[in-house]
Amino acid sequence: MNLLTEAIDNCPVIQPLIVLDWKLNAETKEWQVPIKWDDLFPEDSTWESYQDIMDTYPN
């Protein structure tokens, strides 16, 4: 079991593990990516704005 060493407001800080795909949102013309999050189940993957991911996790 991995113990999380970082937390904000008693919530663990999760990191993106992998980008699974990509799509262009027809309404907003914004690229979106489904993210598999580290230490979470695959079914907990979420669609996120590509720009938000790049701004938050530049590496």
C-alpha positions as CSV (number, residue, x, y, z in Angstrom):
1,M,0.0,0.0,0.0
2,N,1.3,3.4,-0.9
3,L,1.1,6.1,1.7
4,L,0.4,9.5,0.2
5,T,2.9,12.1,1.3
6,E,1.1,15.2,0.0
7,A,-2.3,16.5,0.9
8,I,-4.2,19.8,0.5
9,D,-7.0,20.4,3.0
10,N,-6.7,16.7,4.2
11,C,-7.3,15.5,0.6
12,P,-4.6,13.5,-1.2
13,V,-3.0,15.2,-4.2
14,I,-3.4,12.9,-7.1
15,Q,-1.3,13.1,-10.3
16,P,-2.3,12.2,-13.9
17,L,-0.7,8.9,-14.8
18,I,-1.6,8.7,-18.5
19,V,-3.7,10.4,-21.2
20,L,-5.9,7.7,-22.7
21,D,-7.3,9.5,-25.8
22,W,-8.3,13.0,-27.0
23,K,-11.3,14.7,-28.6
24,L,-12.4,18.2,-29.7
25,N,-15.4,19.5,-27.9
26,A,-17.7,20.7,-30.7
27,E,-19.4,23.4,-28.5
28,T,-16.3,25.0,-26.9
29,K,-13.7,24.1,-29.6
30,E,-11.5,23.0,-26.8
31,W,-9.4,19.8,-26.7
32,Q,-10.3,17.4,-24.0
33,V,-8.4,14.4,-22.7
34,P,-9.4,11.4,-20.5
35,I,-7.0,11.1,-17.7
36,K,-6.1,7.9,-15.8
37,W,-5.2,9.2,-12.3
38,D,-2.3,7.7,-10.3
39,D,-3.5,5.4,-7.4
40,L,-7.1,5.5,-8.6
41,F,-9.1,2.8,-10.4
42,P,-9.5,3.0,-14.2
43,E,-13.2,3.6,-13.8
44,D,-12.3,6.8,-11.9
45,S,-10.7,8.3,-15.1
46,T,-12.1,11.7,-16.0
47,W,-12.3,13.9,-19.1
48,E,-10.4,17.1,-18.5
49,S,-9.5,20.2,-20.5
50,Y,-6.2,19.6,-22.2
51,Q,-5.2,23.2,-21.5
52,D,-6.1,22.8,-17.8
53,I,-4.0,19.7,-17.5
54,M,-1.0,21.4,-19.2
55,D,-1.3,24.4,-17.0
56,T,-1.6,22.4,-13.8
57,Y,0.9,19.6,-14.6
58,P,3.4,21.1,-17.0
59,N,5.9,18.2,-16.8
